[in-house]
Amino acid sequence: MTNLDTELEAAAFRRLLVHLRTRTDVQNIDLMISAGFCRNCLADWYREAAAARGVQLGKDAAREHVYGEPFAAWKAKHQPEATPEQLAAFAAAQKKHS
């Protein structure tokens, strides 16, 4: 992998973060159902990448990086409780991809 590859991937990741921050209508559970990952997964992957490089990054700090604000604030503003239909679709998706 070249430095250019890394720069392009980093730019794409930053753009994905901006996109997800503005698409507050798309719930994490919907992302999990459709894509198998959500904003919290991205935060976990970011934290794991930091740890692999010897950088300690807490769960809350990683989530704040992804959400653009503390997770609790984002959740209070944008994340209602999952509907029974969403929960059923999530369970079906988990079975399908397990």
SEPAZA-642964 format. One line per 2 residues: number of its first residue (from 1); their letters; for each residue x, z, y of N, C-alpha, C. Coordinates in steps of 0.2 Angstrom, whole numbers, plus 2048, in hexadecimal, padded with zeros to 3 digits. Example, Ala and Ser with C-alpha at 12.3 -4.5 7.8 and 13.67 -1.06 7.14 Angstrom:
2
1) AS) 842/827/7E4/83E/827/7EA/842/827/7F0 ~ 840/823/7F5/844/824/7FB/840/827/800
This chain:
98
1) MT) 804/800/7FA/800/800/800/804/800/806 ~ 803/7FC/80B/807/7FB/811/804/800/816
3) NL) 808/801/81C/805/805/821/7FF/801/824 ~ 7FF/7FB/824/7F9/7F7/827/7F3/7F9/823
5) DT) 7F4/7F9/81C/7EE/7FA/818/7EB/801/81A ~ 7F0/806/81A/7EE/80D/81C/7EB/80D/823
7) EL) 7ED/80A/828/7EA/80A/82E/7E3/806/82E ~ 7E2/801/82A/7DC/7FE/82A/7D7/802/826
9) EA) 7D9/805/821/7D5/80A/81D/7D3/810/821 ~ 7D7/813/825/7D6/818/82A/7D1/816/82F
11) AA) 7D1/810/832/7CD/80D/837/7C6/80D/834 ~ 7C6/80A/82E/7BF/809/82A/7BC/810/829
13) FR) 7C0/815/827/7BD/81C/826/7BA/81F/82C ~ 7BE/81E/832/7BC/820/838/7B5/81D/83A
15) RL) 7B5/817/839/7AE/813/83A/7A9/816/836 ~ 7AA/817/830/7A5/81A/82B/7A3/820/82E
17) LV) 7A7/825/830/7A5/82B/833/7A1/82A/839 ~ 7A2/826/83D/79E/825/843/797/822/841
19) HL) 797/81E/83C/791/81B/83A/78D/821/837 ~ 790/825/833/78C/82A/830/789/82F/835
21) RT) 78D/830/83A/78B/835/83F/786/833/843 ~ 785/82C/844/77F/829/848/779/828/843
23) RT) 77A/827/83D/775/826/838/772/82D/836 ~ 770/831/83A/76D/838/838/767/837/834
25) DV) 764/831/834/75D/830/830/75F/82F/829 ~ 765/82E/827/767/82D/820/769/834/81E
27) QN) 765/837/819/767/83D/817/76C/83D/811 ~ 770/843/811/775/843/80C/772/842/805
29) ID) 76C/844/803/769/843/7FC/768/83C/7FB ~ 766/838/801/765/831/800/76B/82D/7FE
31) LM) 771/830/802/777/82D/800/779/82E/7F9 ~ 778/834/7F7/77A/836/7F0/776/832/7EB
33) IS) 76F/831/7EC/76B/82D/7E8/76E/826/7E7 ~ 76F/823/7ED/771/81C/7EE/778/81A/7EC
35) AG) 77C/81E/7EF/783/81D/7EE/788/821/7EA ~ 785/827/7E8/789/82C/7E4/78D/830/7E8
37) FC) 78D/830/7EF/791/834/7F3/78D/835/7FA ~ 790/83B/7FD/78C/83C/804/792/83E/809
39) RN) 790/841/80E/794/843/813/798/849/811 ~ 795/84D/80D/799/853/80A/79E/851/805
41) CL) 79D/84B/801/7A2/849/7FD/7A8/846/801 ~ 7A6/843/807/7AC/840/80B/7B0/846/80D
43) AD) 7AD/84B/80F/7B0/851/812/7B5/854/80C ~ 7B2/854/806/7B6/857/801/7BC/852/7FF
45) WY) 7BB/84C/7FF/7C1/847/7FE/7C6/848/804 ~ 7C4/849/80A/7C8/84A/810/7CC/850/80F
47) RE) 7C9/855/80D/7CD/85C/80B/7D1/85B/806 ~ 7D0/858/800/7D4/856/7FA/7DA/852/7FC
49) AA) 7D9/84D/801/7DF/849/803/7E3/84E/807 ~ 7E1/852/80B/7E5/857/80F/7E9/85B/80A
51) AA) 7E6/85E/805/7E9/862/801/7EE/85F/7FD ~ 7ED/858/7FB/7F2/854/7F8/7F9/853/7FC
53) RG) 7F8/854/802/7FE/853/807/800/85A/809 ~ 7FE/860/806/800/866/808/7FD/869/80E
55) VQ) 7F7/866/810/7F4/869/816/7EE/86D/814 ~ 7ED/873/816/7E7/877/815/7E2/875/81A
57) LG) 7DC/873/817/7D6/872/81B/7D0/875/818 ~ 7CD/879/81B/7C7/87C/819/7C1/878/818
59) KD) 7BC/87A/814/7B6/876/813/7B2/875/819 ~ 7B2/87A/81D/7AE/879/824/7B1/875/828
61) AA) 7B8/875/829/7BC/871/82D/7BB/869/82B ~ 7BC/868/824/7BB/861/822/7B4/85F/823
63) RE) 7AF/863/822/7A8/860/824/7A7/85F/82B ~ 7AA/863/82F/7A9/862/837/7AD/85B/838
65) HV) 7B2/85A/835/7B6/853/837/7B1/84E/835 ~ 7AD/84E/82F/7A9/849/82D/7A3/848/831
67) YG) 7A0/84E/832/799/84E/836/79A/84E/83D ~ 7A0/84F/840/7A1/84F/847/79E/855/84B
69) EP) 79C/85A/847/79A/860/84A/79A/865/844 ~ 799/86C/845/799/870/83F/793/86E/83B
71) FA) 794/86F/834/78F/86D/82F/788/870/830 ~ 788/877/832/782/87A/833/77E/878/839
73) AW) 781/876/83E/77E/873/844/77B/86C/842 ~ 77F/868/83F/77C/861/83D/776/862/838
75) KA) 777/866/833/772/867/82E/76B/86A/832 ~ 76C/86E/836/766/871/83A/762/86C/83E
77) KH) 766/867/840/763/862/845/761/85C/841 ~ 764/85A/83B/763/854/838/761/854/830
79) QP) 761/859/82D/760/859/826/75B/85E/824 ~ 755/85B/823/74F/85F/820/750/860/819
81) EA) 74C/864/816/74C/866/80F/74A/85F/80B ~ 74D/85E/806/74C/859/802/745/859/7FF
83) TP) 742/853/7FF/73B/852/7FC/73B/853/7F5 ~ 736/854/7F1/735/854/7EA/737/84D/7E8
85) EQ) 735/848/7EB/737/841/7E9/73F/840/7EA ~ 742/842/7EF/749/841/7EF/74D/845/7EA
87) LA) 74A/84B/7E8/74D/84F/7E3/74D/84C/7DC ~ 747/849/7DB/746/845/7D5/74A/83F/7D4
89) AF) 74B/83B/7DA/74F/835/7DA/756/837/7D9 ~ 758/83D/7DC/75F/840/7DB/760/841/7D4
91) AA) 75C/845/7D1/75D/847/7CA/75D/841/7C5 ~ 759/83C/7C7/759/835/7C3/760/832/7C4
93) AQ) 762/832/7CA/769/82E/7CB/76E/832/7C8 ~ 76E/839/7C8/773/83C/7C4/774/83B/7BD
95) KK) 76E/83A/7BA/76D/839/7B3/770/832/7B1 ~ 76E/82D/7B6/770/826/7B5/778/825/7B5
97) HS) 77B/829/7B9/782/828/7BB/786/82D/7B7 ~ 784/832/7B3/788/837/7B0/78B/834/7AA
